[in-house]
């Protein structure tokens, strides 16, 4: 754990059309941490030391070029509004290549993972990126062990995140690693964000994981389920609600959402239970609040979907620092 007295320099590589929130989110986390336990210095670095234009059109001044930034505690490589590899220019790669050896730990946000992959820093490592790019990352860099559904991943001194708001989650995890859970909690409270989504959590909930309903029949049933997933629905109940047959509704759901109505309901209940566990509920409480008949039913659902019990899940993700140490020791 870092000492309050030791200055920790955070170098953030920015370039034209860099995603604003990818670097502004983590930067604000580090700066806010200085109000309590932290002693961070955030430095924006551009490939040539000149201002860059961000994804929202604003120009941002860089404090240094790669040659003049000196030693870093942490290097942050954000993503771009442009899809990879469009933003991975020779200048960006050369800048990253210069900065990486100077940093104690290296992090990527969103498509910034492609810069790490291009430099070979993710070979044989676990990593993630925004869900839009995970398939591409796995295909173009087969030596990378892509975790497509994680918010952020730590493997050794290399960290990667899903991007955008997930960069804030990663920033909080780094503050916790440096200064403890109380410091990270204080930052989260000050920034009015939730502390903290575990790195292994899904990037998106069951409601967002698939395509949106296209027809009023499916939309109506989806709304009914989401309104109160704890109700003891049957397939017949859902079909009666929209005055169609069970078979017709199942076919519509399969065509539009790639799941039956009851499978969709099970997914929603699982996400509710997982969120309750993340919030500190007991297994029994989570089961009740999510519409499971009992704790054993929830346990079976967790084992089927994640391969671990709900209690083990809660213990594993309670602290990002503990989790990172456990995973690296396996």
Secondary structure, DSSP 8 states (H G I E B T S, - for coil): ---TTS-EEEEEEE-TTB-HHHHHHHHHHHHHHTTTT--EEEEEEETTSS-EEBTTS-EE--SEEGGGS--EEEEEE--BSS-TTTT--HHHHHHHHHHHTTEEEEEEEGGGHHHHHHTTTTTTSEE---TTTHHHHHHH-TTSEE-TT-SEEEETTEEEE--TTHHHHHHHHHHHHHH-HHHHHHHHHHHT--TT--TTS-SS-HHHHS----SHHHHHHHHHHHH-TTS---HHHHHHHTT--HHHHHHHHHHHHSS-HHHHHHHHHHHHHHHHHHTT--HHHHHHHHT-SSHHHHHHHHHHHHSS-HHHHHHHHS-HHHHHHHHHH-
